[in-house]
């Protein structure tokens, strides 16, 4: 949806420091359709307003994204941490410090969308169009991999890959750290707002209503690049580090100040937390809503927390509902793909090393059990699209080389 200055409810309360004429001038003469990004953004916006809250898990592979949708989740999260650790284009394992190529995140968005598209094609070819496979993806743009121009290009790349929502954080990109690591360096508030504006401008230029999420790491960050922004003055300590950074006071008040500053420029506001603390979450939400009533919020239900050391079973079960009541409409487990993949494979390998095929058969039997709940990956040939491409051959008149006919899958597994 283009920025045209009208009182569209979608853009209520959103500030843009540029004009519609600026957007038009930057579009060029060729209008490129970004179908997946548009459909995803519109769907995500509807979910954020129609659902009590939107839960999501971080997907590491295309197969994980398909299983998430098949199991009933309506949105998917794409974590920069997971891109760094096991899904980047450099092919290396990295900590979450923006060490990987900047196009890796968009590449994973595209991979997840391609997997979901294939699932849609497979089921549609079989006559089943009951599932909305293209769940909106909310993707991590880190600290933008540079300044406003980098944020502009990053947002465009995410849109071209089909992302529905994108989040940016207020850290210095060259010193970026996972929100649960130490040594985080903030950029001045004004610089962060320019980054968000650049990202919004990119979405407007692409003519897509991308959902923009502003994240602040001020709760636990102790350093900032400059003391020049009046918005940051109350948190400066007067100390400097050998690298030239300025020391700032961390804490909830700093996070609230950053959240309030970014609220007019973003669709959702997120403060990265150190523990699953409902009192802290309520204080942040109340402070934001005092100035921006109804502003949507996001919350990272992080695997970095030792949940049982902070909450009992009852509190854990109610945690997300209580967050939702405060306005945290998008709630996600960032590293779900990493942890589920590694835990499942370790458990299988541990058993297989000691018991051989008995350990693997337990996995297969569990798959059979899950079929009653809608699981279909037991038949992996069909899951990967063998039947769909058989349909392609049949459409052009070939039938003697169909892959599923005569396959062990067709002979030994339920249809």
Secondary structure, DSSP 8 states (H G I E B T S, - for coil): ----SS--GGGTT---SS-HHHHHHHH-S-----HHHHHHHHHHHHHHHHSS-EEEEB--SHHHHHHHHHHT-SEEEE-HHHHHHH--TT-----SSS-S-TTHHHHHHHHHHHHHHHHHHHHHHTT---S----EEEEE-TTTTSSHHHHHHHHHHHHHHT-SEEEEESB-GGG---TTSS--EE--HHHHHHHHHHHHHHHHHTT---EEEEEE-TTT--EES-S--GGGGGGEEEEE-TTS-EEE--SHHHHHHHHHHHHTT-SEEEE--SS--HHHHHHHHHHHHHHSTT-EEEEE--TTS-HHHH--HHHHHHHHHHHHHHTEEEEEETTHHHHHHHHHHHHHHHHHHHHTHHHHHHHHHHHHHHGGGT--TTSHHHHTTHHHHHHHHHHTT--TT-SSTT-HHHHHS--
